[in-house]
Amino acid sequence: MGGQVPSNGYICPSFKHQKMLRKYYFMALALLSGVAVNAQFSKGDRMVGATLGSAIYNSGSSDISVDQIGTNKSVSNSHNISISPSLGWFLSENTAVGASLNLNPYGSKVSYEQNGTTYQSDKSNSFNIGLGAFVRHYLGNSGKLLPFGQFGFNLGISSLKTDGFFYGGSGSSAYKISYEGDGSGGFFANASLQGGFTKMVGENAGLDFYLGYTYGYNKNEFDKNTLRDNGNDGTIDETLKNKTTTKFTNHGFFLGVGFQVFLRKKK
């Protein structure tokens, strides 16, 4: 019977082979444990990253039908990109504080149509640049998936440009109103709370996946020129200049991806 293979295909290893298998098992376990220890954070370590908080493009349309007036259609397009490179320092094995640079271009356009003709269009573009601070706390500092919570605060300056037109009246009473505004030196501030995890892709690098909530405040002042063309014949009949101040707050949720490089403290 010696050397015969059982019908189930399983060969029972000898005691010597079992000892060798256990030896290799504990060697592999020790190696994996060593990798996990090397991946742990220490006080004085740094983290350098860039976060793509959001890259969003929206496009939509709506139809509005009013009795005796007809059907109106609005078409809207917008884009919003937020990039925040950051640098942090670990105050302990799990908690890091740091600073970030915030870059946020935003644009939107809304047009209104009736019977296939655009009678109104409004467009705006803004750019925000600022500095921020954050606190991140990891719920663990070993393994491949490291869950974290983070609070951040940002403030900075913004610029805004806007323009548009409106066609009104009919026949001899037709007219066109166009406007443009240009401003700089605006102000913004926002706070965010997010949660997610860092997926380690090596001992010193990881990918961040997170979602969160943000609250923001914006203020802009810009000079606005409004032109009126009576008769819609290309001749400017009236010009109005004024300074416009806009203030608004917003609440929002975001989903993002980023990366981190962990720089170990020299021993």
Sequence and secondary structure as in RCSB ss.txt:
>XXXX:A:sequence
MGGQVPSNGYICPSFKHQKMLRKYYFMALALLSGVAVNAQFSKGDRMVGATLGSAIYNSGSSDISVDQIGTNKSV
SNSHNISISPSLGWFLSENTAVGASLNLNPYGSKVSYEQNGTTYQSDKSNSFNIGLGAFVRHYLGNSGKLLPFGQ
FGFNLGISSLKTDGFFYGGSGSSAYKISYEGDGSGGFFANASLQGGFTKMVGENAGLDFYLGYTYGYNKNEFDKN
TLRDNGNDGTIDETLKNKTTTKFTNHGFFLGVGFQVFLRKKK
>XXXX:A:secstr
 TT   TT      HHHHHHHHHHHHHHHHHHHHHHHHT   TT EEEEEEEEEEEEEEEEEEEEETTTEEEEEE
EEEEEEEEEEEEEEESSSSEEEEEEEEEEEEEEEEEEEETTEEEEEEEEEEEEEEEEEEEEEES SSSSEEEEEE
EEEEEEEEEEEEEEEEEE  GGG EEEEEEEEEEEEEEEEEEEEEEEEEESSSSEEEEEEEEEEEEEEEEEEEEE
EEEEETSSS   EEEEEEEEEEEEEEEEEEEEEEEEEE    
